[in-house]
């Protein structure tokens, strides 16, 4: 969905940027948590003058 590498996802987990659940070797993310994180780090485009 995010089209990021597994290493980027690991880094974001380590930095506490995204919440997750782990069952065995599987990592799960709540869609609402991902959406909230994307809104938190959202930057509007800069208007050209």
PQR file of N, CA, C, O and H, with PARSE charges and radii, in Angstrom:
ATOM      1  N   UNK A   1       0.819  -1.194   0.000 -0.4000 1.5000
ATOM      2  CA  UNK A   1       0.000   0.000   0.000 -0.0000 2.0000
ATOM      3  C   UNK A   1       0.865   1.261   0.000  0.5500 1.7000
ATOM      4  O   UNK A   1       0.622   2.178  -0.785 -0.5500 1.4000
ATOM      5  N   UNK A   2       1.855   1.312   0.859 -0.4000 1.5000
ATOM      6  CA  UNK A   2       2.718   2.494   0.938 -0.0000 2.0000
ATOM      7  C   UNK A   2       3.847   2.451  -0.078  0.5500 1.7000
ATOM      8  O   UNK A   2       4.476   3.470  -0.362 -0.5500 1.4000
ATOM      9  H   UNK A   2       2.052   0.567   1.496  0.4000 1.0000
ATOM     10  N   UNK A   3       4.097   1.276  -0.621 -0.4000 1.5000
ATOM     11  CA  UNK A   3       5.179   1.084  -1.590 -0.0000 2.0000
ATOM     12  C   UNK A   3       6.526   1.525  -1.022  0.5500 1.7000
ATOM     13  O   UNK A   3       7.276   2.278  -1.644 -0.5500 1.4000
ATOM     14  H   UNK A   3       3.585   0.448  -0.390  0.4000 1.0000
ATOM     15  N   UNK A   4       6.802   1.025   0.187 -0.4000 1.5000
ATOM     16  CA  UNK A   4       8.084   1.273   0.835 -0.0000 2.0000
ATOM     17  C   UNK A   4       8.788  -0.068   1.024  0.5500 1.7000
ATOM     18  O   UNK A   4       8.152  -1.121   1.001 -0.5500 1.4000
ATOM     19  H   UNK A   4       6.193   0.414   0.692  0.4000 1.0000
ATOM     20  N   UNK A   5      10.075  -0.020   1.207 -0.4000 1.5000
ATOM     21  CA  UNK A   5      10.833  -1.257   1.404 -0.0000 2.0000
ATOM     22  C   UNK A   5      10.612  -1.784   2.824  0.5500 1.7000
ATOM     23  O   UNK A   5      10.249  -1.027   3.724 -0.5500 1.4000
ATOM     24  H   UNK A   5      10.592   0.836   1.226  0.4000 1.0000
ATOM     25  N   UNK A   6      10.831  -3.079   3.015 -0.4000 1.5000
ATOM     26  CA  UNK A   6      10.738  -3.632   4.366 -0.0000 2.0000
ATOM     27  C   UNK A   6      11.689  -2.924   5.339  0.5500 1.7000
ATOM     28  O   UNK A   6      11.362  -2.757   6.514 -0.5500 1.4000
ATOM     29  H   UNK A   6      11.126  -3.694   2.284  0.4000 1.0000
ATOM     30  N   UNK A   7      12.850  -2.512   4.855 -0.4000 1.5000
ATOM     31  CA  UNK A   7      13.817  -1.825   5.719 -0.0000 2.0000
ATOM     32  C   UNK A   7      13.276  -0.472   6.171  0.5500 1.7000
ATOM     33  O   UNK A   7      13.468  -0.086   7.324 -0.5500 1.4000
ATOM     34  H   UNK A   7      13.116  -2.648   3.901  0.4000 1.0000
ATOM     35  N   UNK A   8      12.600   0.254   5.278 -0.4000 1.5000
ATOM     36  CA  UNK A   8      12.000   1.535   5.658 -0.0000 2.0000
ATOM     37  C   UNK A   8      10.930   1.314   6.717  0.5500 1.7000
ATOM     38  O   UNK A   8      10.858   2.062   7.692 -0.5500 1.4000
ATOM     39  H   UNK A   8      12.444  -0.060   4.341  0.4000 1.0000
ATOM     40  N   UNK A   9      10.103   0.296   6.535 -0.4000 1.5000
ATOM     41  CA  UNK A   9       9.075  -0.023   7.531 -0.0000 2.0000
ATOM     42  C   UNK A   9       9.712  -0.347   8.878  0.5500 1.7000
ATOM     43  O   UNK A   9       9.214   0.079   9.920 -0.5500 1.4000
ATOM     44  H   UNK A   9      10.162  -0.311   5.743  0.4000 1.0000
ATOM     45  N   UNK A  10      10.817  -1.103   8.858 -0.4000 1.5000
ATOM     46  CA  UNK A  10      11.534  -1.436  10.094 -0.0000 2.0000
ATOM     47  C   UNK A  10      12.063  -0.178  10.774  0.5500 1.7000
ATOM     48  O   UNK A  10      11.954  -0.030  11.991 -0.5500 1.4000
ATOM     49  H   UNK A  10      11.221  -1.449   8.012  0.4000 1.0000
ATOM     50  N   UNK A  11      12.633   0.719   9.989 -0.4000 1.5000
ATOM     51  CA  UNK A  11      13.170   1.972  10.536 -0.0000 2.0000
ATOM     52  C   UNK A  11      12.057   2.787  11.173  0.5500 1.7000
ATOM     53  O   UNK A  11      12.226   3.313  12.273 -0.5500 1.4000
ATOM     54  H   UNK A  11      12.722   0.598   9.000  0.4000 1.0000
ATOM     55  N   UNK A  12      10.918   2.898  10.494 -0.4000 1.5000
ATOM     56  CA  UNK A  12       9.788   3.659  11.025 -0.0000 2.0000
ATOM     57  C   UNK A  12       9.275   3.026  12.322  0.5500 1.7000
ATOM     58  O   UNK A  12       8.893   3.738  13.251 -0.5500 1.4000
ATOM     59  H   UNK A  12      10.780   2.471   9.600  0.4000 1.0000
ATOM     60  N   UNK A  13       9.265   1.688  12.388 -0.4000 1.5000
ATOM     61  CA  UNK A  13       8.863   1.015  13.638 -0.0000 2.0000
ATOM     62  C   UNK A  13       9.858   1.331  14.741  0.5500 1.7000
ATOM     63  O   UNK A  13       9.464   1.651  15.863 -0.5500 1.4000
ATOM     64  H   UNK A  13       9.575   1.109  11.634  0.4000 1.0000
ATOM     65  N   UNK A  14      11.148   1.243  14.429 -0.4000 1.5000
ATOM     66  CA  UNK A  14      12.195   1.508  15.423 -0.0000 2.0000
ATOM     67  C   UNK A  14      12.128   2.948  15.938  0.5500 1.7000
ATOM     68  O   UNK A  14      12.371   3.202  17.117 -0.5500 1.4000
ATOM     69  H   UNK A  14      11.468   0.984  13.518  0.4000 1.0000
ATOM     70  N   UNK A  15      11.799   3.879  15.053 -0.4000 1.5000
ATOM     71  CA  UNK A  15      11.717   5.296  15.422 -0.0000 2.0000
ATOM     72  C   UNK A  15      10.394   5.654  16.084  0.5500 1.7000
ATOM     73  O   UNK A  15      10.223   6.781  16.548 -0.5500 1.4000
ATOM     74  H   UNK A  15      11.601   3.672  14.095  0.4000 1.0000
ATOM     75  N   UNK A  16       9.453   4.710  16.136 -0.4000 1.5000
ATOM     76  CA  UNK A  16       8.157   4.956  16.756 -0.0000 2.0000
ATOM     77  C   UNK A  16       7.219   5.774  15.883  0.5500 1.7000
ATOM     78  O   UNK A  16       6.246   6.342  16.381 -0.5500 1.4000
ATOM     79  H   UNK A  16       9.591   3.795  15.759  0.4000 1.0000
ATOM     80  N   UNK A  17       7.499   5.840  14.593 -0.4000 1.5000
ATOM     81  CA  UNK A  17       6.646   6.623  13.683 -0.0000 2.0000
ATOM     82  C   UNK A  17       5.349   5.899  13.349  0.5500 1.7000
ATOM     83  O   UNK A  17       4.328   6.539  13.098 -0.5500 1.4000
ATOM     84  H   UNK A  17       8.289   5.379  14.189  0.4000 1.0000
ATOM     85  N   UNK A  18       5.381   4.565  13.345 -0.4000 1.5000
ATOM     86  CA  UNK A  18       4.180   3.800  13.048 -0.0000 2.0000
ATOM     87  C   UNK A  18       3.983   2.725  14.115  0.5500 1.7000
ATOM     88  O   UNK A  18       4.940   2.128  14.607 -0.5500 1.4000
ATOM     89  H   UNK A  18       6.210   4.045  13.548  0.4000 1.0000
ATOM     90  N   UNK A  19       2.733   2.500  14.452 -0.4000 1.5000
ATOM     91  CA  UNK A  19       2.380   1.450  15.409 -0.0000 2.0000
ATOM     92  C   UNK A  19       2.200   0.146  14.661  0.5500 1.7000
ATOM     93  O   UNK A  19       1.900   0.145  13.467 -0.5500 1.4000
ATOM     94  H   UNK A  19       1.955   2.986  14.052  0.4000 1.0000
ATOM     95  N   UNK A  20       2.381  -0.957  15.355 -0.4000 1.5000
ATOM     96  CA  UNK A  20       2.238  -2.262  14.707 -0.0000 2.0000
ATOM     97  C   UNK A  20       1.937  -3.331  15.740  0.5500 1.7000
ATOM     98  O   UNK A  20       2.129  -3.143  16.941 -0.5500 1.4000
ATOM     99  H   UNK A  20       2.624  -0.956  16.324  0.4000 1.0000
ATOM    100  N   UNK A  21       1.463  -4.449  15.239 -0.4000 1.5000
ATOM    101  CA  UNK A  21       1.266  -5.653  16.043 -0.0000 2.0000
ATOM    102  C   UNK A  21       2.080  -6.753  15.390  0.5500 1.7000
ATOM    103  O   UNK A  21       2.235  -6.783  14.169 -0.5500 1.4000
ATOM    104  H   UNK A  21       1.307  -4.602  14.263  0.4000 1.0000
ATOM    105  N   UNK A  22       2.595  -7.651  16.203 -0.4000 1.5000
ATOM    106  CA  UNK A  22       3.369  -8.756  15.665 -0.0000 2.0000
ATOM    107  C   UNK A  22       2.822 -10.057  16.208  0.5500 1.7000
ATOM    108  O   UNK A  22       2.666 -10.229  17.417 -0.5500 1.4000
ATOM    109  H   UNK A  22       2.469  -7.627  17.194  0.4000 1.0000
ATOM    110  N   UNK A  23       2.530 -10.979  15.291 -0.4000 1.5000
ATOM    111  CA  UNK A  23       2.092 -12.321  15.643 -0.0000 2.0000
ATOM    112  C   UNK A  23       3.068 -13.267  14.958  0.5500 1.7000
ATOM    113  O   UNK A  23       3.065 -13.399  13.734 -0.5500 1.4000
ATOM    114  H   UNK A  23       2.656 -10.840  14.309  0.4000 1.0000
ATOM    115  N   UNK A  24       3.891 -13.915  15.748 -0.4000 1.5000
ATOM    116  CA  UNK A  24       4.939 -14.753  15.171 -0.0000 2.0000
ATOM    117  C   UNK A  24       5.905 -13.866  14.400  0.5500 1.7000
ATOM    118  O   UNK A  24       6.440 -12.901  14.947 -0.5500 1.4000
ATOM    119  H   UNK A  24       3.893 -13.808  16.742  0.4000 1.0000
ATOM    120  N   UNK A  25       6.127 -14.189  13.143 -0.4000 1.5000
ATOM    121  CA  UNK A  25       7.026 -13.399  12.302 -0.0000 2.0000
ATOM    122  C   UNK A  25       6.300 -12.366  11.456  0.5500 1.7000
ATOM    123  O   UNK A  25       6.932 -11.625  10.704 -0.5500 1.4000
ATOM    124  H   UNK A  25       5.692 -14.973  12.700  0.4000 1.0000
ATOM    125  N   UNK A  26       4.974 -12.311  11.574 -0.4000 1.5000
ATOM    126  CA  UNK A  26       4.171 -11.397  10.758 -0.0000 2.0000
ATOM    127  C   UNK A  26       3.981 -10.070  11.477  0.5500 1.7000
ATOM    128  O   UNK A  26       3.740 -10.032  12.683 -0.5500 1.4000
ATOM    129  H   UNK A  26       4.461 -12.913  12.185  0.4000 1.0000
ATOM    130  N   UNK A  27       4.092  -8.975  10.716 -0.4000 1.5000
ATOM    131  CA  UNK A  27       3.875  -7.626  11.231 -0.0000 2.0000
ATOM    132  C   UNK A  27       2.571  -7.118  10.643  0.5500 1.7000
ATOM    133  O   UNK A  27       2.343  -7.241   9.439 -0.5500 1.4000
ATOM    134  H   UNK A  27       4.287  -9.005   9.735  0.4000 1.0000
ATOM    135  N   UNK A  28       1.715  -6.548  11.478 -0.4000 1.5000
ATOM    136  CA  UNK A  28       0.428  -6.019  11.039 -0.0000 2.0000
ATOM    137  C   UNK A  28       0.321  -4.547  11.415  0.5500 1.7000
ATOM    138  O   UNK A  28       0.804  -4.116  12.463 -0.5500 1.4000
ATOM    139  H   UNK A  28       1.900  -6.448  12.455  0.4000 1.0000
ATOM    140  N   UNK A  29      -0.329  -3.783  10.527 -0.4000 1.5000
ATOM    141  CA  UNK A  29      -0.540  -2.358  10.752 -0.0000 2.0000
ATOM    142  C   UNK A  29      -2.028  -2.065  10.623  0.5500 1.7000
ATOM    143  O   UNK A  29      -2.685  -2.589   9.723 -0.5500 1.4000
ATOM    144  H   UNK A  29      -0.721  -4.133   9.677  0.4000 1.0000
ATOM    145  N   UNK A  30      -2.563  -1.242  11.502 -0.4000 1.5000
ATOM    146  CA  UNK A  30      -3.947  -0.804  11.376 -0.0000 2.0000
ATOM    147  C   UNK A  30      -4.004   0.301  10.330  0.5500 1.7000
ATOM    148  O   UNK A  30      -3.176   1.212  10.335 -0.5500 1.4000
ATOM    149  H   UNK A  30      -2.030  -0.816  12.233  0.4000 1.0000
ATOM    150  N   UNK A  31      -4.975   0.218   9.439 -0.4000 1.5000
ATOM    151  CA  UNK A  31      -5.128   1.230   8.399 -0.0000 2.0000
ATOM    152  C   UNK A  31      -5.315   2.607   9.024  0.5500 1.7000
ATOM    153  O   UNK A  31      -4.763   3.587   8.522 -0.5500 1.4000
ATOM    154  H   UNK A  31      -5.648  -0.522   9.435  0.4000 1.0000
ATOM    155  N   UNK A  32      -6.077   2.702  10.102 -0.4000 1.5000
ATOM    156  CA  UNK A  32      -6.312   4.001  10.757 -0.0000 2.0000
ATOM    157  C   UNK A  32      -5.007   4.578  11.307  0.5500 1.7000
ATOM    158  O   UNK A  32      -4.817   5.793  11.278 -0.5500 1.4000
ATOM    159  H   UNK A  32      -6.526   1.907  10.510  0.4000 1.0000
ATOM    160  N   UNK A  33      -4.111   3.734  11.804 -0.4000 1.5000
ATOM    161  CA  UNK A  33      -2.814   4.209  12.311 -0.0000 2.0000
ATOM    162  C   UNK A  33      -1.944   4.734  11.172  0.5500 1.7000
ATOM    163  O   UNK A  33      -1.268   5.752  11.320 -0.5500 1.4000
ATOM    164  H   UNK A  33      -4.266   2.746  11.828  0.4000 1.0000
ATOM    165  N   UNK A  34      -1.964   4.037  10.035 -0.4000 1.5000
ATOM    166  CA  UNK A  34      -1.177   4.467   8.882 -0.0000 2.0000
ATOM    167  C   UNK A  34      -1.712   5.802   8.358  0.5500 1.7000
ATOM    168  O   UNK A  34      -0.940   6.714   8.062 -0.5500 1.4000
ATOM    169  H   UNK A  34      -2.513   3.210   9.915  0.4000 1.0000
ATOM    170  N   UNK A  35      -3.035   5.907   8.248 -0.4000 1.5000
ATOM    171  CA  UNK A  35      -3.636   7.154   7.765 -0.0000 2.0000
ATOM    172  C   UNK A  35      -3.313   8.319   8.697  0.5500 1.7000
ATOM    173  O   UNK A  35      -3.018   9.422   8.235 -0.5500 1.4000
ATOM    174  H   UNK A  35      -3.662   5.166   8.488  0.4000 1.0000
ATOM    175  N   UNK A  36      -3.368   8.079   9.999 -0.4000 1.5000
ATOM    176  CA  UNK A  36      -3.062   9.135  10.981 -0.0000 2.0000
ATOM    177  C   UNK A  36      -1.596   9.561  10.856  0.5500 1.7000
ATOM    178  O   UNK A  36      -1.291  10.752  10.919 -0.5500 1.4000
ATOM    179  H   UNK A  36      -3.608   7.184  10.375  0.4000 1.0000
ATOM    180  N   UNK A  37      -0.705   8.609  10.682 -0.4000 1.5000
ATOM    181  CA  UNK A  37       0.721   8.913  10.522 -0.0000 2.0000
ATOM    182  C   UNK A  37       0.957   9.721   9.257  0.5500 1.7000
ATOM    183  O   UNK A  37       1.734  10.675   9.268 -0.5500 1.4000
ATOM    184  H   UNK A  37      -0.953   7.642  10.631  0.4000 1.0000
ATOM    185  N   UNK A  38       0.299   9.351   8.173 -0.4000 1.5000
ATOM    186  CA  UNK A  38       0.473  10.078   6.911 -0.0000 2.0000
ATOM    187  C   UNK A  38      -0.036  11.521   7.049  0.5500 1.7000
ATOM    188  O   UNK A  38       0.569  12.441   6.497 -0.5500 1.4000
ATOM    189  H   UNK A  38      -0.332   8.576   8.164  0.4000 1.0000
ATOM    190  N   UNK A  39      -1.118  11.723   7.764 -0.4000 1.5000
ATOM    191  CA  UNK A  39      -1.627  13.079   7.994 -0.0000 2.0000
ATOM    192  C   UNK A  39      -0.656  13.881   8.860  0.5500 1.7000
ATOM    193  O   UNK A  39      -0.441  15.070   8.625 -0.5500 1.4000
ATOM    194  H   UNK A  39      -1.609  10.976   8.212  0.4000 1.0000
ATOM    195  N   UNK A  40      -0.083  13.235   9.842 -0.4000 1.5000
ATOM    196  CA  UNK A  40       0.849  13.886  10.759 -0.0000 2.0000
ATOM    197  C   UNK A  40       2.095  14.398  10.040  0.5500 1.7000
ATOM    198  O   UNK A  40       2.615  15.463  10.372 -0.5500 1.4000
ATOM    199  H   UNK A  40      -0.258  12.269  10.033  0.4000 1.0000
ATOM    200  N   UNK A  41       2.569  13.642   9.060 -0.4000 1.5000
ATOM    201  CA  UNK A  41       3.794  14.004   8.346 -0.0000 2.0000
ATOM    202  C   UNK A  41       3.520  14.654   6.987  0.5500 1.7000
ATOM    203  O   UNK A  41       4.431  14.817   6.175 -0.5500 1.4000
ATOM    204  H   UNK A  41       2.146  12.777   8.790  0.4000 1.0000
ATOM    205  N   UNK A  42       2.269  15.021   6.749 -0.4000 1.5000
ATOM    206  CA  UNK A  42       1.860  15.604   5.470 -0.0000 2.0000
ATOM    207  C   UNK A  42       2.445  17.002   5.296  0.5500 1.7000
ATOM    208  O   UNK A  42       2.398  17.818   6.216 -0.5500 1.4000
ATOM    209  H   UNK A  42       1.529  14.888   7.409  0.4000 1.0000
ATOM    210  N   UNK A  43       2.994  17.275   4.117 -0.4000 1.5000
ATOM    211  CA  UNK A  43       3.498  18.612   3.770 -0.0000 2.0000
ATOM    212  C   UNK A  43       2.759  19.073   2.528  0.5500 1.7000
ATOM    213  O   UNK A  43       2.703  18.353   1.531 -0.5500 1.4000
ATOM    214  H   UNK A  43       3.032  16.611   3.370  0.4000 1.0000
ATOM    215  N   UNK A  44       2.197  20.256   2.581 -0.4000 1.5000
ATOM    216  CA  UNK A  44       1.532  20.800   1.406 -0.0000 2.0000
ATOM    217  C   UNK A  44       2.581  21.212   0.384  0.5500 1.7000
ATOM    218  O   UNK A  44       3.705  21.578   0.727 -0.5500 1.4000
ATOM    219  H   UNK A  44       2.241  20.842   3.391  0.4000 1.0000
ATOM    220  N   UNK A  45       2.179  21.141  -0.890 -0.4000 1.5000
ATOM    221  CA  UNK A  45       3.111  21.552  -1.938 -0.0000 2.0000
ATOM    222  C   UNK A  45       3.306  23.049  -1.883  0.5500 1.7000
ATOM    223  O   UNK A  45       2.429  23.787  -1.432 -0.5500 1.4000
ATOM    224  H   UNK A  45       1.265  20.844  -1.169  0.4000 1.0000
ATOM    225  N   UNK A  46       4.448  23.488  -2.339 -0.4000 1.5000
ATOM    226  CA  UNK A  46       4.777  24.901  -2.336 -0.0000 2.0000
ATOM    227  C   UNK A  46       4.279  25.537  -3.621  0.5500 1.7000
ATOM    228  O   UNK A  46       4.503  25.007  -4.709 -0.5500 1.4000
ATOM    229  H   UNK A  46       5.160  22.889  -2.705  0.4000 1.0000
ATOM    230  N   UNK A  47       3.602  26.672  -3.498 -0.4000 1.5000
ATOM    231  CA  UNK A  47       3.089  27.379  -4.673 -0.0000 2.0000
ATOM    232  C   UNK A  47       4.223  28.177  -5.326  0.5500 1.7000
ATOM    233  O   UNK A  47       5.002  28.849  -4.651 -0.5500 1.4000
ATOM    234  H   UNK A  47       3.419  27.102  -2.614  0.4000 1.0000
ATOM    235  N   UNK A  48       4.289  28.083  -6.636 -0.4000 1.5000
ATOM    236  CA  UNK A  48       5.299  28.866  -7.365 -0.0000 2.0000
ATOM    237  C   UNK A  48       4.767  30.271  -7.584  0.5500 1.7000
ATOM    238  O   UNK A  48       3.599  30.459  -7.925 -0.5500 1.4000
ATOM    239  H   UNK A  48       3.656  27.537  -7.184  0.4000 1.0000
ATOM    240  N   UNK A  49       5.624  31.243  -7.388 -0.4000 1.5000
ATOM    241  CA  UNK A  49       5.206  32.624  -7.577 -0.0000 2.0000
ATOM    242  C   UNK A  49       5.918  33.233  -8.753  0.5500 1.7000
ATOM    243  O   UNK A  49       5.696  34.401  -9.072 -0.5500 1.4000
ATOM    244  H   UNK A  49       6.572  31.090  -7.111  0.4000 1.0000
TER
END
